[in-house]
Amino acid sequence: MERPSSFAEVPHAQPIAVFQLTADFRVDPHPSKVNLGVGAFRTEDGLPWVLPVVAKTEAQLARELEESTLDHEYLPVIGHPEFTRLATQLSLGEASPGLQSGRAAGVQVIGGTGALRIGAEFLRRWWNPELGGKCPVYFSEPTWGNHLSTFRDAGFTDLRKYRYWDEACRRLALTELLEDLESAPEKSVVLLHACAHNPTGTDPTGPQWLQILDVVKRRNLFPFFDSAYQGFASGKLDEDAAAIRLFESHGLELLCAQSFSKNFGLYNERVGNLVIVARDSAALACIKSQIVLLVRAMWSNPPSHGARIVATVLGDPVLRKEWSSSGLSYPGEACVPDGKWAHQHVCSQFTQPQLCCRVYPRCSHNYLGMRVVHHDYGFQPL
Ligand SMILES: Cc1ncc(COP(=O)(O)O)c(C=O)c1O
């Protein structure tokens, strides 16, 4: 008789809701189906859509490969140098005091998720080391479903919530948010959505960010930003990075998980950058050296294709303008030649309604009740 599997006791894990939704969607024969799960660009016919500026850049990269001016050699552990430089600059701004004084930099990682994970791994080892994994980490309630998992798997055990959403008034619960951070133990980590809060679509205003900054500073909390939608909330890259820049301008050390999955439509290329702002250049060098060890042991060095695309576009004034003016402005604006952007976002993002808010810009009523009544396959609350 054959021996049973040594893994016979392994329980089957729950499917990941958002991917299960996509699988159910694929096999549904309904002619008018619309997938409101994963938020990705779509054509009018609901098919995947590649940004024209990305396709053009890829053609250029293919030519460079043919001409042997590009190759497939390993990238440095810390990533594509031009990519990390330009990406970090996109996040912190050209006038960033950290960049100008050599105490801010980026590390290329595997998408925004990789940035969160590597950042969490680093913090668990080196922030509040007396507590290590027992250091409390605060997440907005609600938050993106993967936040808690990345921190839990990085070894953090005390995962807490700060209140964020006032369901009765359908707006930011600022008083409660501030109360929760005020009562956080000193030196806790706090995860903040830089813009286009997922899933509520509601961001603090400038003055509200100042209040959040004040408590983060006073309680000596560590701010870890998640920036997965730069350009999508306001249509302006700088405006959507204002919270990160505000914290930096007040001298705080911080991390920021920067993803190019959404604003470049490069979902499967896993293009991410972990932005580090340190007190001084010596601290930055030490932090980077530790992160190098983490990356080396996890994926050794990052893939180049997506990073090359982003670096080429950001580094070329013409391509950059094409990207930022066609990709990130509000739907309906003149720069959208065929009106595609509006539909793609709206159709694909009702469960992440910050993108619907491109149509109902920046209102405080954007955590729509849509998902409760307008779904067929079910959607697990976050
Ligand atoms: C808030 C938030 N953070 C991070 C990510 C992860 O992005 P990536 O696909 O680049 O890992 C997402 C993706 O949906 C997100 O919504």
The ligand as an SDF file (V2000), in Angstrom:
LIG
                    3D

 16 16  0  0  0  0  0  0  0  0999 V2000
   -3.2370   49.9270   -0.5130 C   0  0  0  0  0  0  0  0  0  0  0  0
   -2.3970   49.0010   -1.3230 C   0  0  0  0  0  0  0  0  0  0  0  0
   -1.1270   48.8130   -0.9690 N   0  0  0  0  0  0  0  0  0  0  0  0
   -0.3210   47.9880   -1.6570 C   0  0  0  0  0  0  0  0  0  0  0  0
   -0.7870   47.3060   -2.7510 C   0  0  0  0  0  0  0  0  0  0  0  0
    0.1440   46.3430   -3.4220 C   0  0  0  0  0  0  0  0  0  0  0  0
    0.5460   46.6930   -4.6590 O   0  0  0  0  0  0  0  0  0  0  0  0
    1.4410   45.7180   -5.5490 P   0  0  0  0  0  0  0  0  0  0  0  0
    0.5090   45.0630   -6.4860 O   0  0  0  0  0  0  0  0  0  0  0  0
    2.4080   46.6320   -6.2000 O   0  0  0  0  0  0  0  0  0  0  0  0
    2.1020   44.7470   -4.6470 O   0  0  0  0  0  0  0  0  0  0  0  0
   -2.1140   47.4790   -3.1780 C   0  0  0  0  0  0  0  0  0  0  0  0
   -2.6320   46.7440   -4.3220 C   0  0  0  0  0  0  0  0  0  0  0  0
   -3.7900   46.6390   -4.5870 O   0  0  0  0  0  0  0  0  0  0  0  0
   -2.9310   48.3440   -2.4370 C   0  0  0  0  0  0  0  0  0  0  0  0
   -4.2120   48.5410   -2.7690 O   0  0  0  0  0  0  0  0  0  0  0  0
  1  2  1  0
  2  3  1  0
  2 15  2  0
  3  4  2  0
  4  5  1  0
  5  6  1  0
  5 12  2  0
  6  7  1  0
  7  8  1  0
  8  9  2  0
  8 10  1  0
  8 11  1  0
 12 13  1  0
 12 15  1  0
 13 14  2  0
 15 16  1  0
M  END
$$$$
